[in-house]
Every structure is written in structure tokens, then in C-alpha cells.
């Protein structure tokens, strides 16, 4: 007869047997609490390490946030510019036949171009027809595609043969000399529309505040911000202040803080481009290596291949960077695809190679944690090894594999030296993304700017902290996604 013992009786009996085996007249609670040599010291050390890590993380976040706020409160002095017609541009006209007529909705302008002559208006340049300013979107053989009504001008109807003027930006300069005691600033025709009361302007080392605008004449308060009022000659360039704001920061496509352009999208785009290529390389290779090491390789082969795979982790990233530049770009991609010397494709491929051990090792651990009983049950039902891997092992290890992939993405986003060497050293916005040209990632830009000769608290200097905070937020979001997915799909086994 099998005697069934109640759970409470069983627990009590187990505690009694443990106490008897240890030779102590104490219950299980006392056994767990008995002192051990150095245990309290180790516990205190671990507690201190945990507190230190928490405070370090909090300090970094606070520091980045404080410096990022300083960036959005800093300003850049840039030359105030106005659009003028380029010399000799009036020789280009709309086509003289009826097809050259332009209505208010026309976006393709047919131009009167002689045989063998190229359209002189490049993409992103500005042109003027009558009083309307247009932005060139695309240059074709004998026509241009334009964006109408640029800078709040009104689209109109134009007859065939109307002149098309190329516009260029030129700094606004004083039309007349300004003495130290004068309060009237005279500007070129049409330049006064860019200023309003309360605007701060700068003439050389003097700051002035505009109090009134009358056409192209500005009434100003001299010697503002404790600067010295002085004489200024005609042709002195007028500078205006520019502040970064969140909307421009997240939507702008030009990143040049020193000229008042604060759009971070080119850096974010380049970072995502290299990360995308890296995951395309690392995910299939790393997952395939993990499946082989976990399910196919013998113990001997696994002991040989694992250290070889881990060697990739020990290679300095600067070596990876020169490998990407010298071998991948110049030796492979440029002869095959004609890519530029600096390009995001090469950088992404090599970052992917660097990330392979991260994804492979974590995926091996996730698949090794799947109980062998599940595999044996699958084999017992007649499944092949491949079916067992695809329908049992991988679904059971899904949470760990997803966590490995997201960790690999975070590692690729945070990589610095490879992208700084192989991707390029200038922000470049391309849409759709162009992987064959150079671009600068967020980490690459931080490395380049922080190593330059920049004055402390300048807008360029403060910008690296706003980029760092943006990078931290992106990585934090990825970490939270990994945590959610891991908890959602985690399989618990007894």
C-alpha cells in the first residue's frame, strides 16, 4: 500500500530530516540564517555595488538632460541672408510655344534650352518667375520639376517666353555707415521684411536690439547685452540669433548648428541605416551559428567553435573600422557596385560582423535552456531534427532569441569607431536612403565634434549632449521592448 502524505506533513518531515542530518536542533529557518564566514561582508559589498550602479545611471541621465537643456537654451549667430537673382540667369526662359505656358497648378516647367545645353538649375536650388519663388525638386533634360509658392509667394499664370531667374543667397549688409551714436540701421531693398521688433542682431562685436521696423530701416537699441557701441562701415554683415527648438530638432533635415540648422534627422537616419544593414548580416548568420552549435554540433566541435566565435568580440573596433574601409569598401564593394569611399553599406556590414557573437551566444543559451524532454517528445511523435528545431526549440526559446536580437540592435546603434572611420564625417540626408554614399551617425558625430577645437558652452559643444540623450532614449526604448517581449513569451519549465 502506498501511503500518501499530506503536503504539510511532508514539509514538516523534510525539515525534521534536514535538521537531523545536520546534527542541529534547529528548524529550517534557523539553518538558512546561520552565519557563514565573510557572508555579511560580501552582502554589503554587493549592496554597495548595486547602489553605486543605480546612482551612476541616475547621474548620467541627469547630466545628459541638464546639458541637453543647455543646448536648447543656447544660440548661434548666423549671417542674415536674402535671395537675389544670379547674374546672367535671365537668358533662360519658359518654352516659347504654347506648351511653355504655366498655370497656377503646373509643377513641370518646360524651358527654352538650346541643343547640347544643360539645364542650369540643380535640385534644391531656388528660381524666380515674376514675383513667385519656386524650389527645384528634380532637374531633367529640358525641364525642371518644381515646388510652387515657396517662401509664402503666390503661384500665378505665366506666358511662354517668361524669364526664369536663378536665385542665390547673399548676406545682408549695411547700405550706409552706422556711427556709434546713431539708432537707424539702413538695409538693402527688401531686406527689412526679415526683421521684427524685439529681434537681436549683431554687427561685428556689438549686439543691438530692434525696437521698430520701417520698411528697410531698423530703429535699434545700441550696446545691448553690455557690448560696446562703435562705428560700423557700409557692407558690414548683419548677424541674427538662432535658437534650436524641439520641432526643428526632430523634423529638420539639415544638421549644422553653427549656421542655425538644428535638424537631427540626418544623423538618426544614418544610424538607422547602418543598424539595418548590420542586423541583416548578423541575424541570419548569428542565428544559424546558434542553431548549429546548440542542436547539431558535438561537444568536441562545440568546444572548438565557441572560442573561435568569441574571438570576434576581442577584436578592437578601430581595427574593424579600417577593415571596413580598406577591404570591404575598396576591395569588394567599390569594384562591384561603385560605392563612394565612405558609405553606410560597408560600415553596416562590418558592424553586423561584430554583432554576430552577441546574437549567437545569447541564442545558444536560450536554446540550451529548452528542456531535453521537449525534444525527445517531438522525436517520439516522429518529427525530424529540423522539424523539432523549427516547431519546438525555436518557439520555446523565442523570448531569449528576441532579447538577443534587440541587444544586438542596441550594440549596433551604439557603435562608434567603425562608423566614424568607414561611414563618413558629414551629416547627409537622403530620401529614399542611399547606402552607397557617405553619412554620419550620431555616435560618429559625437566622436568627431568632441575631438575638435570647440569652445565650452558653444552651441556646437552643447549639441553633442542632446544627441547623446537622443541616443540614450532610443536605446532605452529598445531595452524596454526587449523586456516586454521577454516577459510576454517566456516559457517556464519545472
C-alpha positions as CSV (number, residue, x, y, z in Angstrom):
1,X,0.0,0.0,0.0
2,X,1.3,3.4,-0.9
3,X,1.0,5.9,1.8
4,X,0.0,9.4,0.7
5,X,1.4,12.1,2.9
6,X,-0.3,15.5,3.1
7,X,1.8,18.4,1.9
8,X,2.0,20.0,5.3
9,X,3.1,16.7,6.9
10,X,5.6,16.2,4.1
11,X,7.2,19.7,4.6
12,X,7.4,19.1,8.4
13,X,9.0,15.7,7.8
14,X,11.5,17.1,5.4
15,X,12.6,19.8,7.8
16,X,13.0,17.3,10.6
17,X,15.2,15.1,8.4
18,X,17.3,18.1,7.3
19,X,17.8,19.1,11.0
20,X,18.7,15.5,11.9
21,X,21.2,15.2,9.0
22,X,23.0,18.4,10.0
23,X,23.1,17.4,13.6
24,X,21.5,20.6,14.9
25,X,18.3,21.1,17.0
26,X,17.0,23.9,14.8
27,X,14.3,24.3,12.2
28,X,14.9,25.1,8.6
29,X,14.6,28.8,9.1
30,X,17.5,28.8,11.6
31,X,19.5,26.7,9.2
32,X,19.2,29.3,6.5
33,X,20.2,32.1,8.9
34,X,23.3,30.6,10.5
35,X,26.3,32.8,10.0
36,X,29.0,32.0,7.4
37,X,32.5,33.3,7.1
38,X,32.6,36.6,5.2
39,X,28.9,36.4,4.2
40,X,27.9,39.7,5.7
41,X,30.9,41.4,4.1
42,X,30.1,40.0,0.7
43,X,26.4,41.0,1.0
44,X,27.4,44.6,2.0
45,X,29.8,44.7,-1.0
46,X,27.1,43.6,-3.4
47,X,24.6,46.0,-1.9
48,X,27.1,48.8,-2.3
49,X,27.8,47.8,-5.9
50,X,24.0,47.8,-6.7
51,X,23.5,51.3,-5.1
52,X,26.6,52.6,-7.0
53,X,25.2,51.4,-10.3
54,X,21.8,52.9,-9.7
55,X,23.3,56.3,-8.7
56,X,25.7,56.2,-11.6
57,X,22.9,55.6,-14.1
58,X,20.8,58.4,-12.5
59,X,23.8,60.8,-12.6
60,X,24.4,60.1,-16.3
61,X,20.8,60.7,-17.1
62,X,20.6,63.9,-15.1
63,X,23.9,65.1,-16.6
64,X,22.7,64.4,-20.2
65,X,19.4,66.0,-19.5
66,X,20.9,69.1,-18.0
67,X,23.4,69.6,-20.9
68,X,20.6,68.9,-23.4
69,X,18.5,71.7,-21.8
70,X,21.6,74.0,-22.1
71,X,21.7,73.2,-25.8
72,X,18.1,74.2,-26.4
73,X,18.8,77.4,-24.5
74,X,22.0,78.3,-26.4
75,X,22.0,80.3,-29.5
76,X,24.0,80.6,-32.7
77,X,24.8,83.9,-34.5
78,X,24.4,83.4,-38.2
79,X,24.5,85.8,-41.2
80,X,21.1,87.1,-42.2
81,X,20.6,86.3,-45.8
82,X,18.4,87.4,-48.6
83,X,17.6,86.0,-52.0
84,X,19.0,87.8,-55.1
85,X,18.9,86.9,-58.8
86,X,22.2,85.3,-60.0
87,X,24.0,87.3,-62.8
88,X,23.2,86.1,-66.3
89,X,20.3,83.9,-65.3
90,X,17.7,85.9,-67.3
91,X,18.8,84.2,-70.5
92,X,16.7,81.1,-69.6
93,X,13.0,81.4,-70.4
94,X,9.9,79.2,-70.5
95,X,9.4,77.5,-73.8
96,X,8.2,79.9,-76.4
97,X,5.4,77.7,-77.8
98,X,2.0,77.1,-76.2
99,X,3.4,74.1,-74.2
100,X,5.6,76.5,-72.3
101,X,2.6,78.2,-70.6
102,X,2.4,77.8,-66.9
103,X,-0.8,77.8,-64.8
104,X,-1.2,78.0,-61.0
105,X,-1.1,74.2,-60.7
106,X,1.8,73.5,-63.1
107,X,4.8,71.7,-61.5
108,X,6.8,70.8,-64.6
109,X,8.4,73.8,-66.3
110,X,9.4,73.4,-69.9
111,X,12.5,75.5,-70.6
112,X,13.9,77.0,-73.8
113,X,17.2,75.1,-73.9
114,X,19.5,75.0,-76.9
115,X,20.7,71.7,-78.2
116,X,23.6,70.4,-76.1
117,X,22.9,72.9,-73.3
118,X,22.3,71.6,-69.8
119,X,19.5,72.9,-67.5
120,X,21.4,75.3,-65.1
121,X,19.0,74.8,-62.2
122,X,20.2,72.0,-59.8
123,X,17.9,70.1,-57.4
124,X,17.1,72.1,-54.2
125,X,18.0,75.4,-55.8
126,X,15.6,78.3,-56.0
127,X,14.3,80.0,-59.1
128,X,12.0,83.0,-59.6
129,X,9.4,83.7,-62.3
130,X,7.7,87.1,-61.9
131,X,7.1,87.6,-58.2
132,X,6.9,83.8,-57.4
133,X,9.8,81.8,-55.9
134,X,9.9,78.1,-56.7
135,X,12.1,75.3,-55.3
136,X,13.6,72.9,-57.9
137,X,12.8,69.3,-56.9
138,X,14.2,67.5,-60.0
139,X,16.3,68.5,-63.0
140,X,15.5,66.9,-66.3
141,X,16.9,67.2,-69.8
142,X,14.9,70.2,-70.9
143,X,12.6,70.9,-67.9
144,X,12.5,71.1,-64.1
145,X,10.1,69.8,-61.6
146,X,9.4,72.5,-59.0
147,X,7.6,73.2,-55.7
148,X,5.3,76.2,-56.3
149,X,4.8,79.2,-54.0
150,X,8.0,78.8,-52.0
151,X,8.5,81.2,-49.0
152,X,4.9,82.2,-49.0
153,X,4.8,83.6,-52.5
154,X,1.7,83.1,-54.6
155,X,1.5,80.8,-57.6
156,X,0.5,82.7,-60.8
157,X,-0.1,82.2,-64.5
158,X,2.9,82.9,-66.8
159,X,3.1,83.2,-70.6
160,X,5.5,81.3,-72.8
161,X,8.9,83.0,-73.0
162,X,8.8,84.4,-69.5
163,X,12.3,84.8,-68.0
164,X,13.3,82.3,-65.4
165,X,15.8,83.7,-62.8
166,X,18.2,81.6,-60.7
167,X,18.3,82.8,-57.1
168,X,21.2,82.7,-54.7
169,X,21.5,83.7,-51.1
170,X,23.7,86.6,-50.1
171,X,24.4,88.0,-46.6
172,X,22.5,91.2,-45.7
173,X,24.9,94.1,-45.3
174,X,24.5,97.7,-44.2
175,X,23.7,100.0,-47.1
176,X,25.1,103.1,-45.2
177,X,27.7,103.5,-42.5
178,X,26.5,103.5,-38.9
179,X,28.1,105.8,-36.3
180,X,28.4,104.9,-32.7
181,X,25.6,107.3,-31.6
182,X,23.1,106.5,-34.4
183,X,20.0,104.5,-33.9
184,X,18.8,104.0,-37.5
185,X,20.2,101.0,-39.5
186,X,19.7,101.1,-43.2
187,X,19.4,97.8,-45.1
188,X,19.2,96.9,-48.8
189,X,15.9,96.9,-50.6
190,X,13.6,94.2,-49.4
191,X,15.8,93.1,-46.5
192,X,13.8,94.7,-43.8
193,X,10.9,92.2,-44.1
194,X,13.1,89.6,-42.3
195,X,13.3,91.6,-39.1
196,X,10.7,92.5,-36.4
197,X,10.7,94.4,-33.2
198,X,12.5,92.6,-30.3
199,X,14.9,90.8,-32.6
200,X,18.5,90.8,-31.6
201,X,21.1,91.5,-34.3
202,X,24.9,91.6,-34.2
203,X,27.3,93.9,-36.1
204,X,30.8,92.6,-35.7
205,X,31.2,92.6,-31.8
206,X,28.2,94.8,-31.0
207,X,24.8,93.4,-30.1
208,X,21.7,95.6,-31.0
209,X,18.0,95.1,-30.3
210,X,15.5,96.1,-32.9
211,X,12.8,98.4,-31.5
212,X,10.9,99.3,-34.7
213,X,10.9,98.4,-38.4
214,X,10.0,100.9,-41.1
215,X,10.4,99.4,-44.5
216,X,14.2,98.7,-44.9
217,X,15.2,100.9,-41.9
218,X,15.6,99.5,-38.4
219,X,15.4,101.5,-35.2
220,X,17.7,99.8,-32.8
221,X,18.9,100.0,-29.2
222,X,22.7,100.2,-29.2
223,X,25.2,98.4,-27.0
224,X,22.8,95.6,-25.9
225,X,24.0,92.9,-23.6
226,X,26.8,95.1,-22.3
227,X,28.5,95.3,-25.7
228,X,30.3,98.4,-26.8
229,X,28.6,100.7,-29.3
230,X,31.0,101.5,-32.1
231,X,31.2,102.8,-35.7
232,X,30.3,100.3,-38.5
233,X,31.2,100.8,-42.1
234,X,28.9,100.1,-45.1
235,X,28.9,96.5,-46.2
236,X,29.1,95.3,-42.6
237,X,27.3,91.9,-42.4
238,X,24.3,91.6,-40.2
239,X,24.0,88.5,-38.0
240,X,20.9,87.3,-36.3
241,X,20.3,84.8,-33.4
242,X,19.0,81.3,-33.9
243,X,17.7,79.0,-31.2
244,X,17.1,75.3,-31.5
245,X,13.6,74.1,-30.8
246,X,12.2,70.6,-30.4
247,X,10.1,70.7,-33.6
248,X,13.0,71.7,-35.8
249,X,15.3,69.3,-33.9
250,X,13.1,66.2,-34.7
251,X,11.9,67.2,-38.1
252,X,14.7,69.2,-39.7
253,X,16.8,67.6,-42.4
254,X,19.9,69.7,-42.1
255,X,22.3,69.5,-39.2
256,X,24.7,72.4,-39.0
257,X,24.4,74.0,-35.5
258,X,27.0,76.7,-36.3
259,X,24.7,78.0,-39.1
260,X,21.5,77.7,-37.2
261,X,20.3,74.5,-38.7
262,X,19.3,72.1,-35.9
263,X,17.6,69.1,-37.7
264,X,18.9,65.9,-36.2
265,X,17.2,63.6,-38.8
266,X,20.3,63.1,-41.0
267,X,22.2,61.7,-38.0
268,X,19.3,59.5,-36.9
269,X,18.8,58.3,-40.5
270,X,22.5,57.3,-40.9
271,X,22.4,55.5,-37.6
272,X,19.3,53.5,-38.5
273,X,20.7,52.7,-42.0
274,X,23.9,51.2,-40.6
275,X,21.9,49.3,-37.9
276,X,19.5,48.0,-40.5
277,X,22.4,46.6,-42.6
278,X,24.1,45.2,-39.5
279,X,21.1,43.2,-38.4
280,X,20.6,41.9,-42.0
281,X,24.1,40.5,-41.7
282,X,24.1,39.5,-38.0
283,X,20.7,37.9,-37.6
284,X,20.8,35.1,-40.1
285,X,24.5,34.3,-39.5
286,X,24.3,34.5,-35.8
287,X,21.0,32.5,-35.5
288,X,22.3,29.9,-37.9
289,X,25.5,29.6,-35.9
290,X,23.5,29.3,-32.7
291,X,21.3,26.5,-34.1
292,X,24.3,24.6,-35.3
293,X,26.2,24.9,-32.0
294,X,23.1,24.1,-29.9
295,X,21.4,21.3,-32.0
296,X,23.9,19.8,-34.4
297,X,27.5,20.2,-33.2
298,X,29.1,17.5,-31.0
299,X,30.6,18.5,-27.7
300,X,34.1,18.4,-29.2
301,X,33.1,20.6,-32.2
302,X,31.3,23.0,-29.9
303,X,34.3,23.4,-27.7
304,X,36.4,24.2,-30.7
305,X,34.0,26.6,-32.5
306,X,32.8,28.5,-29.4
307,X,36.2,30.1,-28.7
308,X,36.7,30.9,-32.4
309,X,33.4,32.7,-32.5
310,X,34.2,34.6,-29.3
311,X,37.4,35.9,-30.8
312,X,35.4,38.4,-32.8
313,X,34.4,40.0,-29.5
314,X,38.0,40.7,-28.7
315,X,39.0,42.5,-31.9
316,X,39.3,46.2,-31.3
317,X,36.6,48.2,-33.1
318,X,39.1,50.5,-34.6
319,X,40.5,47.5,-36.4
320,X,37.1,46.7,-37.7
321,X,36.8,50.2,-38.9
322,X,40.0,50.1,-41.1
323,X,38.9,46.6,-42.2
324,X,35.6,48.1,-43.4
325,X,37.4,50.9,-45.2
326,X,40.3,49.1,-46.8
327,X,38.9,45.6,-47.5
328,X,35.2,45.8,-47.7
329,X,34.9,49.2,-49.4
330,X,38.0,49.3,-51.6
331,X,38.4,45.6,-52.1
332,X,34.8,44.4,-52.6
333,X,32.0,47.0,-52.7
334,X,33.7,49.7,-54.9
335,X,34.8,47.3,-57.7
336,X,31.3,45.6,-57.7
337,X,28.9,48.5,-57.1
338,X,30.9,51.7,-57.5
339,X,30.2,53.0,-54.0
340,X,31.8,56.0,-52.5
341,X,34.9,55.6,-50.4
342,X,32.8,56.4,-47.3
343,X,29.5,54.7,-47.3
344,X,26.9,53.3,-44.8
345,X,26.8,49.9,-46.5
346,X,30.3,49.0,-45.7
347,X,30.0,50.3,-42.2
348,X,26.8,48.4,-41.6
349,X,28.2,45.1,-42.9
350,X,31.2,45.2,-40.6
351,X,29.1,46.3,-37.6
352,X,27.0,43.2,-38.4
353,X,30.1,41.0,-38.3
354,X,31.0,42.5,-34.9
355,X,27.4,41.8,-33.6
356,X,27.3,38.2,-34.7
357,X,28.9,36.8,-31.4
358,X,26.4,38.7,-29.3
359,X,23.3,37.2,-31.1
360,X,24.9,33.8,-31.4
361,X,26.0,33.3,-27.8
362,X,22.7,34.6,-26.3
363,X,20.7,32.5,-28.7
364,X,22.7,29.4,-27.8
365,X,22.0,30.0,-24.1
366,X,18.3,30.4,-24.9
367,X,18.0,27.2,-26.9
368,X,20.1,25.2,-24.4
369,X,17.6,26.2,-21.7
370,X,14.8,24.4,-23.5
371,X,14.3,21.0,-21.7
372,X,15.6,18.0,-23.4
373,X,12.2,16.3,-22.7
374,X,10.5,18.6,-25.3
375,X,13.0,17.4,-27.9
376,X,12.5,13.8,-27.0
377,X,8.7,14.2,-27.1
378,X,9.0,15.7,-30.6
379,X,11.2,12.8,-31.8
380,X,8.8,10.3,-30.2
381,X,6.0,11.7,-32.3
382,X,8.0,11.1,-35.5
383,X,9.4,14.6,-36.1
384,X,12.7,15.1,-37.8
385,X,15.5,17.1,-36.2
386,X,14.8,20.1,-38.5
387,X,11.1,20.0,-37.6
388,X,11.9,19.7,-33.9
389,X,14.2,22.8,-34.2
390,X,11.7,24.9,-36.1
391,X,8.5,23.9,-34.3
392,X,9.6,23.1,-30.8
393,X,13.0,24.6,-29.9
394,X,12.8,28.0,-31.6
395,X,9.3,28.8,-30.3
396,X,10.3,27.7,-26.8
397,X,13.4,29.9,-26.9
398,X,11.7,32.8,-28.7
399,X,11.9,35.2,-25.8
400,X,15.7,34.7,-25.4
401,X,16.3,35.0,-29.2
402,X,14.3,38.2,-29.4
403,X,16.2,39.6,-26.5
404,X,19.5,38.7,-28.2
405,X,18.4,40.4,-31.4
406,X,17.4,43.6,-29.6
407,X,20.6,43.6,-27.6
408,X,22.4,43.3,-30.9
409,X,20.5,46.2,-32.3
410,X,21.4,48.3,-29.3
411,X,25.0,47.3,-29.7
412,X,25.0,48.3,-33.4
413,X,23.3,51.6,-32.6
414,X,25.9,52.5,-30.0
415,X,29.0,51.5,-32.1
416,X,31.3,54.4,-32.7
417,X,34.7,53.7,-34.2
418,X,33.6,51.6,-37.2
419,X,31.1,54.1,-38.4
420,X,33.4,57.1,-37.6
421,X,36.1,55.5,-39.9
422,X,34.0,53.9,-42.7
423,X,30.7,55.7,-42.9
424,X,31.8,59.3,-43.3
425,X,32.2,62.6,-41.4
426,X,29.4,64.8,-42.6
427,X,25.6,64.7,-41.9
428,X,23.9,63.7,-45.1
429,X,20.1,63.4,-45.5
430,X,19.0,61.1,-48.3
431,X,15.4,60.1,-49.0
432,X,15.0,57.4,-50.0
433,X,18.0,56.2,-48.1
434,X,21.2,55.8,-50.2
435,X,23.6,53.2,-48.8
436,X,26.3,53.9,-51.3
437,X,27.2,57.4,-50.2
438,X,28.8,58.7,-47.0
439,X,26.8,59.8,-44.0
440,X,27.5,60.5,-40.3
441,X,25.8,58.6,-37.5
442,X,25.0,60.0,-34.0
443,X,28.0,58.3,-32.4
444,X,30.3,59.2,-35.2
445,X,29.3,62.9,-35.0
446,X,29.8,62.9,-31.2
447,X,33.3,61.4,-31.6
448,X,34.2,64.0,-34.3
449,X,32.9,67.0,-32.6
450,X,34.2,66.1,-29.1
451,X,37.7,65.8,-30.6
452,X,37.6,69.2,-32.3
453,X,38.6,72.6,-31.1
454,X,35.3,73.9,-29.8
455,X,34.7,76.5,-27.1
456,X,33.0,75.4,-24.0
457,X,29.2,76.1,-23.8
458,X,29.1,76.9,-27.5
459,X,26.1,75.6,-29.5
460,X,28.2,73.0,-31.2
461,X,29.7,71.8,-28.0
462,X,26.3,71.5,-26.3
463,X,24.8,69.7,-29.3
464,X,26.7,66.5,-28.6
465,X,24.8,66.1,-25.3
466,X,21.4,66.5,-26.9
467,X,22.5,63.8,-29.5
468,X,23.7,61.6,-26.6
469,X,20.4,62.0,-24.8
470,X,18.6,61.1,-28.0
471,X,20.7,58.0,-28.4
472,X,20.1,57.1,-24.8
473,X,16.3,57.4,-25.3
474,X,16.4,55.2,-28.4
475,X,18.5,52.5,-26.6
476,X,16.2,52.7,-23.5
477,X,13.1,52.2,-25.7
478,X,14.7,49.1,-27.3
479,X,15.6,47.7,-23.9
480,X,12.0,48.2,-22.7
481,X,10.7,46.5,-25.8
482,X,13.1,43.6,-25.1
483,X,11.9,43.3,-21.5
484,X,8.2,43.3,-22.6
485,X,8.7,40.7,-25.3
486,X,10.8,38.5,-22.9
487,X,8.1,38.6,-20.3
488,X,5.3,38.0,-22.8
489,X,6.8,34.9,-24.5
490,X,8.9,33.5,-21.7
491,X,8.4,29.8,-21.2
492,X,8.7,28.4,-17.6
493,X,9.7,24.8,-17.1
494,X,9.8,22.7,-14.0
